[in-house]
Amino acid sequence: RAFSCEIECYYPDDDIDLLREVMENIDEGIGLSGDGSLDDCGKEFQTPKLSGEKGEKVLKDLCRELNNRNFYVNRTCGLHIHLDAKDYQGETEKIKKLMLFYLIVEPLLLSYLPFSRRKNRFCLPLSQFYHEQEIREANNITDIEKMWYREQSEEQIENRKKYRYDSTRYAGVNLHSLLSNNHLEIRHHSGTIDYTKIINWIRLHVRILDKISNDEMDLSEIINLKNILNLSQRQTKVFEMLDLEEDLQKYFIARNRKFGKEIEEDEKTLCAE
């Protein structure tokens, strides 16, 4: 499954020449721009669509160059990944399962990230806007689009789908990009230029899309996850459902131990309803 990344970071000492040198040393398909959420020295590197070992090398080389040049991140930065989702185009049941899975599992995903990502207006949780029952009751793509955009007019929905910066894109799981351009954007992750963190995050979400697309998850199994309030137990069940590789399990367990304690006392964040 093809992927791409938007990596937000800062360059040291307001050195424009350094930016030019970096762009000369990385893959020519990588773009560079400013971002409204960053300060003057903040930049966003945008990879082209990548896949396989070649794609991973492009990403690894970019991260190595940024680290070698003393680029850095802080809590104003984010990492956005884009995953090809052409296999979800027009597939009502797949999209419903995907949305329900993320709605229920989102608290677990957030336990792998710094607390600042849980209250960030650029990656809002699905549970703030959508509910299990309305997702389950959607009968077709039109119903899903009416729900996602909170619009009844199909003409207005089509207009909003054409607008790249629609307000719904700021969900941590951005279905605006899926409904309009057949790729899913995941916006939760904190800023990083660490290759291992980025590729493991990509691998996790690729596995989620693959399992649902291949009809390897029952709807009832997804719904039952909401009844597992203990975060550790929910994590174990999710790993089992995803048949997640052992190295990824160990990685995310370590992330949960580092960040998950911050929400253990907050029962409300453990239930997607």
NORMO-V453487 format. One record per pair of residues at least 4 apart in sequence whose C-alpha atoms are under 6 Angstrom apart, sorted by the first residue. I is the first residue (numbers start at 1). J is the second residue. D is the distance in whole Angstrom. If there is no record, write none. Layout:
I,J,D
I,J,D
This chain:
2,50,5
2,51,5
2,84,5
3,49,6
3,50,5
3,82,5
3,83,5
4,47,5
4,48,6
4,49,5
4,50,6
4,81,6
4,82,5
5,46,6
5,47,5
5,80,6
5,81,5
6,45,6
6,46,5
6,79,6
6,80,5
7,44,5
7,45,5
7,79,5
8,43,6
8,44,4
8,77,5
8,78,6
9,42,6
9,43,6
9,72,6
9,73,5
10,41,5
10,42,4
10,71,6
10,72,5
11,41,6
11,71,5
14,41,6
26,62,6
29,48,6
30,46,5
30,47,5
30,48,6
31,45,6
31,46,5
32,44,6
32,45,5
33,43,6
33,44,5
34,43,5
34,44,6
38,42,5
50,55,4
51,55,5
57,61,6
60,195,6
63,193,5
63,195,6
66,71,5
67,71,6
73,191,6
77,191,4
78,190,5
78,191,4
79,189,5
79,190,6
79,191,5
80,186,6
80,187,5
81,185,6
81,186,5
82,184,6
82,185,4
83,183,5
83,184,5
84,183,5
85,182,5
85,183,5
86,182,5
92,140,5
92,141,5
97,101,6
101,105,6
101,222,6
102,106,5
103,126,6
103,272,6
104,226,6
104,272,5
107,269,6
107,270,6
111,256,5
111,259,6
111,260,4
112,255,5
112,256,5
112,259,6
114,259,6
122,170,5
123,170,5
123,171,5
123,172,4
123,187,5
123,188,5
124,171,5
124,172,5
125,171,6
125,172,6
126,130,6
138,143,5
138,144,6
146,150,5
146,151,5
146,152,6
161,180,5
169,174,5
169,176,6
172,186,6
172,187,5
172,188,5
173,186,5
174,185,5
177,181,5
177,183,6
177,184,6
178,182,4
178,183,5
178,184,5
196,200,6
207,211,6
209,213,6
210,214,6
211,216,5
212,216,6
212,217,6
228,234,6
229,270,6
239,243,6
239,244,5
249,253,6
256,260,5
